[in-house]
Amino acid sequence: MKYFVNDSCIGCGLCAMDCPEVFEMTDAGLAIASEGEVSDEVLDAAVQAQSGCPVDAIENVD
């Protein structure tokens, strides 16, 4: 599974705190997701980050 952070991101940083292996904050203060497949080891944290996003800015990418 892959993730994408859309333009709804408000830069709260919750995703990067929950799953820094997948999400990081840019210099502009917004989140981005790594482009690679999410490993099984961090999948639960990535799912938690997605469900915890207050503006639903994190999408699954096939």
mmCIF file as Biopython writes it, N, C-alpha, C and O atoms, coordinates in Angstrom:
data_model
#
loop_
_atom_site.group_PDB
_atom_site.id
_atom_site.type_symbol
_atom_site.label_atom_id
_atom_site.label_alt_id
_atom_site.label_comp_id
_atom_site.label_asym_id
_atom_site.label_entity_id
_atom_site.label_seq_id
_atom_site.pdbx_PDB_ins_code
_atom_site.Cartn_x
_atom_site.Cartn_y
_atom_site.Cartn_z
_atom_site.occupancy
_atom_site.B_iso_or_equiv
_atom_site.auth_seq_id
_atom_site.auth_asym_id
_atom_site.pdbx_PDB_model_num
ATOM 1   N N  . MET A ? 1  ? 0.835   -1.167 0.000  1.0 0.0 1  A 1 
ATOM 2   C CA . MET A ? 1  ? 0.000   0.000  0.000  1.0 0.0 1  A 1 
ATOM 3   C C  . MET A ? 1  ? 0.886   1.238  0.000  1.0 0.0 1  A 1 
ATOM 4   O O  . MET A ? 1  ? 1.963   1.249  0.597  1.0 0.0 1  A 1 
ATOM 5   N N  . LYS A ? 2  ? 0.417   2.278  -0.678 1.0 0.0 2  A 1 
ATOM 6   C CA . LYS A ? 2  ? 1.091   3.566  -0.713 1.0 0.0 2  A 1 
ATOM 7   C C  . LYS A ? 2  ? 0.123   4.626  -0.227 1.0 0.0 2  A 1 
ATOM 8   O O  . LYS A ? 2  ? -1.093  4.433  -0.245 1.0 0.0 2  A 1 
ATOM 9   N N  . TYR A ? 3  ? 0.672   5.739  0.206  1.0 0.0 3  A 1 
ATOM 10  C CA . TYR A ? 3  ? -0.142  6.851  0.684  1.0 0.0 3  A 1 
ATOM 11  C C  . TYR A ? 3  ? 0.203   8.120  -0.065 1.0 0.0 3  A 1 
ATOM 12  O O  . TYR A ? 3  ? 1.297   8.262  -0.613 1.0 0.0 3  A 1 
ATOM 13  N N  . PHE A ? 4  ? -0.760  9.052  -0.080 1.0 0.0 4  A 1 
ATOM 14  C CA . PHE A ? 4  ? -0.599  10.359 -0.703 1.0 0.0 4  A 1 
ATOM 15  C C  . PHE A ? 4  ? -1.242  11.387 0.214  1.0 0.0 4  A 1 
ATOM 16  O O  . PHE A ? 4  ? -2.334  11.159 0.735  1.0 0.0 4  A 1 
ATOM 17  N N  . VAL A ? 5  ? -0.572  12.515 0.415  1.0 0.0 5  A 1 
ATOM 18  C CA . VAL A ? 5  ? -1.138  13.613 1.198  1.0 0.0 5  A 1 
ATOM 19  C C  . VAL A ? 5  ? -1.653  14.657 0.215  1.0 0.0 5  A 1 
ATOM 20  O O  . VAL A ? 5  ? -0.887  15.217 -0.569 1.0 0.0 5  A 1 
ATOM 21  N N  . ASN A ? 6  ? -2.961  14.912 0.263  1.0 0.0 6  A 1 
ATOM 22  C CA . ASN A ? 6  ? -3.560  15.833 -0.707 1.0 0.0 6  A 1 
ATOM 23  C C  . ASN A ? 6  ? -3.469  17.294 -0.228 1.0 0.0 6  A 1 
ATOM 24  O O  . ASN A ? 6  ? -2.891  17.579 0.821  1.0 0.0 6  A 1 
ATOM 25  N N  . ASP A ? 7  ? -4.042  18.198 -1.008 1.0 0.0 7  A 1 
ATOM 26  C CA . ASP A ? 7  ? -3.959  19.635 -0.747 1.0 0.0 7  A 1 
ATOM 27  C C  . ASP A ? 7  ? -4.749  20.095 0.470  1.0 0.0 7  A 1 
ATOM 28  O O  . ASP A ? 7  ? -4.694  21.273 0.824  1.0 0.0 7  A 1 
ATOM 29  N N  . SER A ? 8  ? -5.474  19.204 1.111  1.0 0.0 8  A 1 
ATOM 30  C CA . SER A ? 8  ? -6.227  19.572 2.308  1.0 0.0 8  A 1 
ATOM 31  C C  . SER A ? 8  ? -5.340  19.673 3.543  1.0 0.0 8  A 1 
ATOM 32  O O  . SER A ? 8  ? -5.779  20.160 4.585  1.0 0.0 8  A 1 
ATOM 33  N N  . CYS A ? 9  ? -4.100  19.217 3.432  1.0 0.0 9  A 1 
ATOM 34  C CA . CYS A ? 9  ? -3.176  19.201 4.571  1.0 0.0 9  A 1 
ATOM 35  C C  . CYS A ? 9  ? -3.063  20.591 5.185  1.0 0.0 9  A 1 
ATOM 36  O O  . CYS A ? 9  ? -2.879  21.581 4.477  1.0 0.0 9  A 1 
ATOM 37  N N  . ILE A ? 10 ? -3.177  20.654 6.520  1.0 0.0 10 A 1 
ATOM 38  C CA . ILE A ? 10 ? -3.047  21.916 7.245  1.0 0.0 10 A 1 
ATOM 39  C C  . ILE A ? 10 ? -1.711  22.001 7.990  1.0 0.0 10 A 1 
ATOM 40  O O  . ILE A ? 10 ? -1.443  22.989 8.672  1.0 0.0 10 A 1 
ATOM 41  N N  . GLY A ? 11 ? -0.885  20.979 7.861  1.0 0.0 11 A 1 
ATOM 42  C CA . GLY A ? 11 ? 0.438   21.012 8.469  1.0 0.0 11 A 1 
ATOM 43  C C  . GLY A ? 11 ? 0.466   20.790 9.965  1.0 0.0 11 A 1 
ATOM 44  O O  . GLY A ? 11 ? 1.357   21.301 10.643 1.0 0.0 11 A 1 
ATOM 45  N N  . CYS A ? 12 ? -0.480  20.047 10.494 1.0 0.0 12 A 1 
ATOM 46  C CA . CYS A ? 12 ? -0.535  19.832 11.942 1.0 0.0 12 A 1 
ATOM 47  C C  . CYS A ? 12 ? 0.593   18.927 12.440 1.0 0.0 12 A 1 
ATOM 48  O O  . CYS A ? 12 ? 0.994   19.021 13.600 1.0 0.0 12 A 1 
ATOM 49  N N  . GLY A ? 13 ? 1.106   18.050 11.570 1.0 0.0 13 A 1 
ATOM 50  C CA . GLY A ? 13 ? 2.227   17.192 11.923 1.0 0.0 13 A 1 
ATOM 51  C C  . GLY A ? 13 ? 1.884   15.904 12.629 1.0 0.0 13 A 1 
ATOM 52  O O  . GLY A ? 13 ? 2.786   15.149 12.993 1.0 0.0 13 A 1 
ATOM 53  N N  . LEU A ? 14 ? 0.604   15.625 12.837 1.0 0.0 14 A 1 
ATOM 54  C CA . LEU A ? 14 ? 0.223   14.394 13.532 1.0 0.0 14 A 1 
ATOM 55  C C  . LEU A ? 14 ? 0.679   13.147 12.795 1.0 0.0 14 A 1 
ATOM 56  O O  . LEU A ? 14 ? 1.136   12.191 13.422 1.0 0.0 14 A 1 
ATOM 57  N N  . CYS A ? 15 ? 0.565   13.141 11.486 1.0 0.0 15 A 1 
ATOM 58  C CA . CYS A ? 15 ? 0.956   11.961 10.718 1.0 0.0 15 A 1 
ATOM 59  C C  . CYS A ? 15 ? 2.451   11.683 10.853 1.0 0.0 15 A 1 
ATOM 60  O O  . CYS A ? 15 ? 2.866   10.533 10.996 1.0 0.0 15 A 1 
ATOM 61  N N  . ALA A ? 16 ? 3.251   12.738 10.806 1.0 0.0 16 A 1 
ATOM 62  C CA . ALA A ? 16 ? 4.699   12.580 10.930 1.0 0.0 16 A 1 
ATOM 63  C C  . ALA A ? 16 ? 5.091   12.112 12.330 1.0 0.0 16 A 1 
ATOM 64  O O  . ALA A ? 16 ? 6.091   11.413 12.489 1.0 0.0 16 A 1 
ATOM 65  N N  . MET A ? 17 ? 4.318   12.488 13.341 1.0 0.0 17 A 1 
ATOM 66  C CA . MET A ? 17 ? 4.578   12.014 14.700 1.0 0.0 17 A 1 
ATOM 67  C C  . MET A ? 17 ? 4.159   10.556 14.851 1.0 0.0 17 A 1 
ATOM 68  O O  . MET A ? 17 ? 4.853   9.771  15.497 1.0 0.0 17 A 1 
ATOM 69  N N  . ASP A ? 18 ? 3.016   10.192 14.253 1.0 0.0 18 A 1 
ATOM 70  C CA . ASP A ? 18 ? 2.508   8.816  14.364 1.0 0.0 18 A 1 
ATOM 71  C C  . ASP A ? 18 ? 3.319   7.827  13.548 1.0 0.0 18 A 1 
ATOM 72  O O  . ASP A ? 18 ? 3.517   6.689  13.974 1.0 0.0 18 A 1 
ATOM 73  N N  . CYS A ? 19 ? 3.793   8.244  12.375 1.0 0.0 19 A 1 
ATOM 74  C CA . CYS A ? 19 ? 4.484   7.320  11.478 1.0 0.0 19 A 1 
ATOM 75  C C  . CYS A ? 19 ? 5.571   8.050  10.683 1.0 0.0 19 A 1 
ATOM 76  O O  . CYS A ? 19 ? 5.404   8.309  9.491  1.0 0.0 19 A 1 
ATOM 77  N N  . PRO A ? 20 ? 6.680   8.378  11.343 1.0 0.0 20 A 1 
ATOM 78  C CA . PRO A ? 20 ? 7.746   9.105  10.647 1.0 0.0 20 A 1 
ATOM 79  C C  . PRO A ? 20 ? 8.429   8.301  9.549  1.0 0.0 20 A 1 
ATOM 80  O O  . PRO A ? 20 ? 9.137   8.866  8.715  1.0 0.0 20 A 1 
ATOM 81  N N  . GLU A ? 21 ? 8.223   6.991  9.542  1.0 0.0 21 A 1 
ATOM 82  C CA . GLU A ? 21 ? 8.787   6.156  8.487  1.0 0.0 21 A 1 
ATOM 83  C C  . GLU A ? 21 ? 8.106   6.401  7.139  1.0 0.0 21 A 1 
ATOM 84  O O  . GLU A ? 21 ? 8.682   6.118  6.089  1.0 0.0 21 A 1 
ATOM 85  N N  . VAL A ? 22 ? 6.877   6.930  7.171  1.0 0.0 22 A 1 
ATOM 86  C CA . VAL A ? 22 ? 6.103   7.142  5.943  1.0 0.0 22 A 1 
ATOM 87  C C  . VAL A ? 22 ? 5.851   8.624  5.678  1.0 0.0 22 A 1 
ATOM 88  O O  . VAL A ? 22 ? 5.889   9.061  4.528  1.0 0.0 22 A 1 
ATOM 89  N N  . PHE A ? 23 ? 5.592   9.402  6.731  1.0 0.0 23 A 1 
ATOM 90  C CA . PHE A ? 23 ? 5.213   10.809 6.569  1.0 0.0 23 A 1 
ATOM 91  C C  . PHE A ? 23 ? 6.281   11.732 7.132  1.0 0.0 23 A 1 
ATOM 92  O O  . PHE A ? 23 ? 6.881   11.453 8.169  1.0 0.0 23 A 1 
ATOM 93  N N  . GLU A ? 24 ? 6.508   12.836 6.432  1.0 0.0 24 A 1 
ATOM 94  C CA . GLU A ? 24 ? 7.442   13.845 6.923  1.0 0.0 24 A 1 
ATOM 95  C C  . GLU A ? 24 ? 6.900   15.219 6.592  1.0 0.0 24 A 1 
ATOM 96  O O  . GLU A ? 24 ? 6.053   15.383 5.714  1.0 0.0 24 A 1 
ATOM 97  N N  . MET A ? 25 ? 7.407   16.198 7.312  1.0 0.0 25 A 1 
ATOM 98  C CA . MET A ? 25 ? 6.997   17.573 7.093  1.0 0.0 25 A 1 
ATOM 99  C C  . MET A ? 25 ? 8.006   18.254 6.174  1.0 0.0 25 A 1 
ATOM 100 O O  . MET A ? 25 ? 9.214   18.070 6.327  1.0 0.0 25 A 1 
ATOM 101 N N  . THR A ? 26 ? 7.514   19.030 5.232  1.0 0.0 26 A 1 
ATOM 102 C CA . THR A ? 26 ? 8.371   19.751 4.306  1.0 0.0 26 A 1 
ATOM 103 C C  . THR A ? 26 ? 8.795   21.089 4.925  1.0 0.0 26 A 1 
ATOM 104 O O  . THR A ? 26 ? 8.291   21.484 5.976  1.0 0.0 26 A 1 
ATOM 105 N N  . ASP A ? 27 ? 9.714   21.768 4.268  1.0 0.0 27 A 1 
ATOM 106 C CA . ASP A ? 27 ? 10.128  23.098 4.715  1.0 0.0 27 A 1 
ATOM 107 C C  . ASP A ? 27 ? 8.968   24.088 4.666  1.0 0.0 27 A 1 
ATOM 108 O O  . ASP A ? 27 ? 8.968   25.092 5.378  1.0 0.0 27 A 1 
ATOM 109 N N  . ALA A ? 28 ? 7.975   23.796 3.817  1.0 0.0 28 A 1 
ATOM 110 C CA . ALA A ? 28 ? 6.795   24.652 3.706  1.0 0.0 28 A 1 
ATOM 111 C C  . ALA A ? 28 ? 5.794   24.392 4.825  1.0 0.0 28 A 1 
ATOM 112 O O  . ALA A ? 28 ? 4.781   25.084 4.927  1.0 0.0 28 A 1 
ATOM 113 N N  . GLY A ? 29 ? 6.074   23.391 5.669  1.0 0.0 29 A 1 
ATOM 114 C CA . GLY A ? 29 ? 5.200   23.103 6.799  1.0 0.0 29 A 1 
ATOM 115 C C  . GLY A ? 29 ? 4.049   22.169 6.501  1.0 0.0 29 A 1 
ATOM 116 O O  . GLY A ? 29 ? 3.117   22.062 7.299  1.0 0.0 29 A 1 
ATOM 117 N N  . LEU A ? 30 ? 4.095   21.494 5.374  1.0 0.0 30 A 1 
ATOM 118 C CA . LEU A ? 30 ? 3.042   20.551 5.010  1.0 0.0 30 A 1 
ATOM 119 C C  . LEU A ? 30 ? 3.614   19.141 4.985  1.0 0.0 30 A 1 
ATOM 120 O O  . LEU A ? 30 ? 4.821   18.952 4.837  1.0 0.0 30 A 1 
ATOM 121 N N  . ALA A ? 31 ? 2.737   18.157 5.132  1.0 0.0 31 A 1 
ATOM 122 C CA . ALA A ? 31 ? 3.170   16.760 5.147  1.0 0.0 31 A 1 
ATOM 123 C C  . ALA A ? 31 ? 3.273   16.203 3.736  1.0 0.0 31 A 1 
ATOM 124 O O  . ALA A ? 31 ? 2.545   16.606 2.829  1.0 0.0 31 A 1 
ATOM 125 N N  . ILE A ? 32 ? 4.198   15.264 3.579  1.0 0.0 32 A 1 
ATOM 126 C CA . ILE A ? 32 ? 4.290   14.465 2.358  1.0 0.0 32 A 1 
ATOM 127 C C  . ILE A ? 32 ? 4.467   13.014 2.786  1.0 0.0 32 A 1 
ATOM 128 O O  . ILE A ? 32 ? 4.916   12.724 3.895  1.0 0.0 32 A 1 
ATOM 129 N N  . ALA A ? 33 ? 4.106   12.119 1.891  1.0 0.0 33 A 1 
ATOM 130 C CA . ALA A ? 33 ? 4.259   10.683 2.147  1.0 0.0 33 A 1 
ATOM 131 C C  . ALA A ? 33 ? 5.374   10.148 1.264  1.0 0.0 33 A 1 
ATOM 132 O O  . ALA A ? 33 ? 5.583   10.626 0.149  1.0 0.0 33 A 1 
ATOM 133 N N  . SER A ? 34 ? 6.089   9.149  1.773  1.0 0.0 34 A 1 
ATOM 134 C CA . SER A ? 34 ? 7.117   8.513  0.957  1.0 0.0 34 A 1 
ATOM 135 C C  . SER A ? 34 ? 6.459   7.875  -0.256 1.0 0.0 34 A 1 
ATOM 136 O O  . SER A ? 34 ? 5.291   7.490  -0.206 1.0 0.0 34 A 1 
ATOM 137 N N  . GLU A ? 35 ? 7.201   7.766  -1.331 1.0 0.0 35 A 1 
ATOM 138 C CA . GLU A ? 35 ? 6.636   7.257  -2.582 1.0 0.0 35 A 1 
ATOM 139 C C  . GLU A ? 35 ? 6.620   5.747  -2.660 1.0 0.0 35 A 1 
ATOM 140 O O  . GLU A ? 35 ? 5.924   5.184  -3.505 1.0 0.0 35 A 1 
ATOM 141 N N  . GLY A ? 36 ? 7.362   5.082  -1.807 1.0 0.0 36 A 1 
ATOM 142 C CA . GLY A ? 36 ? 7.440   3.632  -1.870 1.0 0.0 36 A 1 
ATOM 143 C C  . GLY A ? 36 ? 6.300   2.933  -1.150 1.0 0.0 36 A 1 
ATOM 144 O O  . GLY A ? 36 ? 5.469   3.555  -0.489 1.0 0.0 36 A 1 
ATOM 145 N N  . GLU A ? 37 ? 6.294   1.637  -1.301 1.0 0.0 37 A 1 
ATOM 146 C CA . GLU A ? 37 ? 5.314   0.811  -0.607 1.0 0.0 37 A 1 
ATOM 147 C C  . GLU A ? 37 ? 5.575   0.861  0.897  1.0 0.0 37 A 1 
ATOM 148 O O  . GLU A ? 37 ? 6.725   0.870  1.335  1.0 0.0 37 A 1 
ATOM 149 N N  . VAL A ? 38 ? 4.508   0.891  1.675  1.0 0.0 38 A 1 
ATOM 150 C CA . VAL A ? 38 ? 4.621   0.886  3.130  1.0 0.0 38 A 1 
ATOM 151 C C  . VAL A ? 38 ? 4.861   -0.551 3.579  1.0 0.0 38 A 1 
ATOM 152 O O  . VAL A ? 38 ? 4.113   -1.459 3.217  1.0 0.0 38 A 1 
ATOM 153 N N  . SER A ? 39 ? 5.904   -0.742 4.364  1.0 0.0 39 A 1 
ATOM 154 C CA . SER A ? 39 ? 6.246   -2.091 4.819  1.0 0.0 39 A 1 
ATOM 155 C C  . SER A ? 39 ? 5.260   -2.567 5.884  1.0 0.0 39 A 1 
ATOM 156 O O  . SER A ? 39 ? 4.608   -1.765 6.553  1.0 0.0 39 A 1 
ATOM 157 N N  . ASP A ? 40 ? 5.167   -3.866 6.023  1.0 0.0 40 A 1 
ATOM 158 C CA . ASP A ? 40 ? 4.265   -4.457 7.014  1.0 0.0 40 A 1 
ATOM 159 C C  . ASP A ? 40 ? 4.606   -4.011 8.426  1.0 0.0 40 A 1 
ATOM 160 O O  . ASP A ? 40 ? 3.724   -3.923 9.280  1.0 0.0 40 A 1 
ATOM 161 N N  . GLU A ? 41 ? 5.889   -3.726 8.681  1.0 0.0 41 A 1 
ATOM 162 C CA . GLU A ? 41 ? 6.327   -3.337 10.013 1.0 0.0 41 A 1 
ATOM 163 C C  . GLU A ? 41 ? 5.730   -2.012 10.475 1.0 0.0 41 A 1 
ATOM 164 O O  . GLU A ? 41 ? 5.538   -1.811 11.674 1.0 0.0 41 A 1 
ATOM 165 N N  . VAL A ? 42 ? 5.436   -1.115 9.557  1.0 0.0 42 A 1 
ATOM 166 C CA . VAL A ? 42 ? 4.906   0.200  9.929  1.0 0.0 42 A 1 
ATOM 167 C C  . VAL A ? 42 ? 3.483   0.433  9.420  1.0 0.0 42 A 1 
ATOM 168 O O  . VAL A ? 42 ? 2.959   1.540  9.546  1.0 0.0 42 A 1 
ATOM 169 N N  . LEU A ? 43 ? 2.859   -0.584 8.855  1.0 0.0 43 A 1 
ATOM 170 C CA . LEU A ? 43 ? 1.526   -0.419 8.279  1.0 0.0 43 A 1 
ATOM 171 C C  . LEU A ? 43 ? 0.506   0.023  9.318  1.0 0.0 43 A 1 
ATOM 172 O O  . LEU A ? 43 ? -0.313  0.897  9.036  1.0 0.0 43 A 1 
ATOM 173 N N  . ASP A ? 44 ? 0.537   -0.564 10.516 1.0 0.0 44 A 1 
ATOM 174 C CA . ASP A ? 44 ? -0.422  -0.166 11.549 1.0 0.0 44 A 1 
ATOM 175 C C  . ASP A ? 44 ? -0.266  1.307  11.913 1.0 0.0 44 A 1 
ATOM 176 O O  . ASP A ? 44 ? -1.260  2.010  12.095 1.0 0.0 44 A 1 
ATOM 177 N N  . ALA A ? 45 ? 0.970   1.775  12.019 1.0 0.0 45 A 1 
ATOM 178 C CA . ALA A ? 45 ? 1.214   3.182  12.341 1.0 0.0 45 A 1 
ATOM 179 C C  . ALA A ? 45 ? 0.741   4.088  11.204 1.0 0.0 45 A 1 
ATOM 180 O O  . ALA A ? 45 ? 0.213   5.171  11.460 1.0 0.0 45 A 1 
ATOM 181 N N  . ALA A ? 46 ? 0.922   3.662  9.962  1.0 0.0 46 A 1 
ATOM 182 C CA . ALA A ? 46 ? 0.468   4.451  8.822  1.0 0.0 46 A 1 
ATOM 183 C C  . ALA A ? 46 ? -1.055  4.539  8.780  1.0 0.0 46 A 1 
ATOM 184 O O  . ALA A ? 46 ? -1.612  5.592  8.472  1.0 0.0 46 A 1 
ATOM 185 N N  . VAL A ? 47 ? -1.720  3.442  9.088  1.0 0.0 47 A 1 
ATOM 186 C CA . VAL A ? 47 ? -3.185  3.435  9.142  1.0 0.0 47 A 1 
ATOM 187 C C  . VAL A ? 47 ? -3.663  4.357  10.256 1.0 0.0 47 A 1 
ATOM 188 O O  . VAL A ? 47 ? -4.635  5.091  10.079 1.0 0.0 47 A 1 
ATOM 189 N N  . GLN A ? 48 ? -2.993  4.325  11.391 1.0 0.0 48 A 1 
ATOM 190 C CA . GLN A ? 48 ? -3.342  5.204  12.504 1.0 0.0 48 A 1 
ATOM 191 C C  . GLN A ? 48 ? -3.148  6.668  12.121 1.0 0.0 48 A 1 
ATOM 192 O O  . GLN A ? 48 ? -3.973  7.517  12.459 1.0 0.0 48 A 1 
ATOM 193 N N  . ALA A ? 49 ? -2.059  6.959  11.419 1.0 0.0 49 A 1 
ATOM 194 C CA . ALA A ? 49 ? -1.810  8.327  10.966 1.0 0.0 49 A 1 
ATOM 195 C C  . ALA A ? 49 ? -2.913  8.796  10.029 1.0 0.0 49 A 1 
ATOM 196 O O  . ALA A ? 49 ? -3.380  9.931  10.129 1.0 0.0 49 A 1 
ATOM 197 N N  . GLN A ? 50 ? -3.328  7.924  9.121  1.0 0.0 50 A 1 
ATOM 198 C CA . GLN A ? 50 ? -4.396  8.289  8.186  1.0 0.0 50 A 1 
ATOM 199 C C  . GLN A ? 50 ? -5.706  8.538  8.920  1.0 0.0 50 A 1 
ATOM 200 O O  . GLN A ? 50 ? -6.386  9.531  8.658  1.0 0.0 50 A 1 
ATOM 201 N N  . SER A ? 51 ? -6.061  7.657  9.827  1.0 0.0 51 A 1 
ATOM 202 C CA . SER A ? 51 ? -7.339  7.809  10.533 1.0 0.0 51 A 1 
ATOM 203 C C  . SER A ? 51 ? -7.310  8.994  11.497 1.0 0.0 51 A 1 
ATOM 204 O O  . SER A ? 51 ? -8.362  9.535  11.840 1.0 0.0 51 A 1 
ATOM 205 N N  . GLY A ? 52 ? -6.117  9.404  11.939 1.0 0.0 52 A 1 
ATOM 206 C CA . GLY A ? 52 ? -6.011  10.519 12.865 1.0 0.0 52 A 1 
ATOM 207 C C  . GLY A ? 52 ? -5.907  11.878 12.211 1.0 0.0 52 A 1 
ATOM 208 O O  . GLY A ? 52 ? -5.907  12.897 12.901 1.0 0.0 52 A 1 
ATOM 209 N N  . CYS A ? 53 ? -5.818  11.912 10.898 1.0 0.0 53 A 1 
ATOM 210 C CA . CYS A ? 53 ? -5.702  13.190 10.200 1.0 0.0 53 A 1 
ATOM 211 C C  . CYS A ? 53 ? -6.990  13.997 10.391 1.0 0.0 53 A 1 
ATOM 212 O O  . CYS A ? 53 ? -8.067  13.530 10.023 1.0 0.0 53 A 1 
ATOM 213 N N  . PRO A ? 54 ? -6.891  15.203 10.962 1.0 0.0 54 A 1 
ATOM 214 C CA . PRO A ? 54 ? -8.117  15.961 11.259 1.0 0.0 54 A 1 
ATOM 215 C C  . PRO A ? 54 ? -8.847  16.506 10.031 1.0 0.0 54 A 1 
ATOM 216 O O  . PRO A ? 54 ? -10.003 16.915 10.130 1.0 0.0 54 A 1 
ATOM 217 N N  . VAL A ? 55 ? -8.184  16.513 8.884  1.0 0.0 55 A 1 
ATOM 218 C CA . VAL A ? 55 ? -8.835  17.034 7.669  1.0 0.0 55 A 1 
ATOM 219 C C  . VAL A ? 55 ? -8.908  15.986 6.561  1.0 0.0 55 A 1 
ATOM 220 O O  . VAL A ? 55 ? -9.183  16.322 5.409  1.0 0.0 55 A 1 
ATOM 221 N N  . ASP A ? 56 ? -8.666  14.734 6.895  1.0 0.0 56 A 1 
ATOM 222 C CA . ASP A ? 56 ? -8.741  13.629 5.920  1.0 0.0 56 A 1 
ATOM 223 C C  . ASP A ? 56 ? -7.886  13.905 4.678  1.0 0.0 56 A 1 
ATOM 224 O O  . ASP A ? 56 ? -8.334  13.703 3.550  1.0 0.0 56 A 1 
ATOM 225 N N  . ALA A ? 57 ? -6.657  14.368 4.898  1.0 0.0 57 A 1 
ATOM 226 C CA . ALA A ? 57 ? -5.775  14.716 3.778  1.0 0.0 57 A 1 
ATOM 227 C C  . ALA A ? 57 ? -4.956  13.531 3.284  1.0 0.0 57 A 1 
ATOM 228 O O  . ALA A ? 57 ? -4.273  13.642 2.266  1.0 0.0 57 A 1 
ATOM 229 N N  . ILE A ? 58 ? -5.008  12.388 3.989  1.0 0.0 58 A 1 
ATOM 230 C CA . ILE A ? 58 ? -4.191  11.241 3.610  1.0 0.0 58 A 1 
ATOM 231 C C  . ILE A ? 58 ? -5.046  10.242 2.848  1.0 0.0 58 A 1 
ATOM 232 O O  . ILE A ? 58 ? -6.079  9.783  3.335  1.0 0.0 58 A 1 
ATOM 233 N N  . GLU A ? 59 ? -4.594  9.915  1.644  1.0 0.0 59 A 1 
ATOM 234 C CA . GLU A ? 59 ? -5.331  8.985  0.777  1.0 0.0 59 A 1 
ATOM 235 C C  . GLU A ? 59 ? -4.499  7.738  0.519  1.0 0.0 59 A 1 
ATOM 236 O O  . GLU A ? 59 ? -3.269  7.785  0.527  1.0 0.0 59 A 1 
ATOM 237 N N  . ASN A ? 60 ? -5.183  6.624  0.292  1.0 0.0 60 A 1 
ATOM 238 C CA . ASN A ? 60 ? -4.523  5.405  -0.158 1.0 0.0 60 A 1 
ATOM 239 C C  . ASN A ? 60 ? -4.332  5.482  -1.655 1.0 0.0 60 A 1 
ATOM 240 O O  . ASN A ? 60 ? -5.196  5.974  -2.381 1.0 0.0 60 A 1 
ATOM 241 N N  . VAL A ? 61 ? -3.190  4.991  -2.113 1.0 0.0 61 A 1 
ATOM 242 C CA . VAL A ? 61 ? -2.885  4.960  -3.537 1.0 0.0 61 A 1 
ATOM 243 C C  . VAL A ? 61 ? -2.622  3.498  -3.907 1.0 0.0 61 A 1 
ATOM 244 O O  . VAL A ? 61 ? -1.847  2.812  -3.240 1.0 0.0 61 A 1 
ATOM 245 N N  . ASP A ? 62 ? -3.261  3.039  -4.954 1.0 0.0 62 A 1 
ATOM 246 C CA . ASP A ? 62 ? -3.055  1.653  -5.406 1.0 0.0 62 A 1 
ATOM 247 C C  . ASP A ? 62 ? -1.809  1.508  -6.222 1.0 0.0 62 A 1 
ATOM 248 O O  . ASP A ? 62 ? -1.494  0.408  -6.677 1.0 0.0 62 A 1 
#
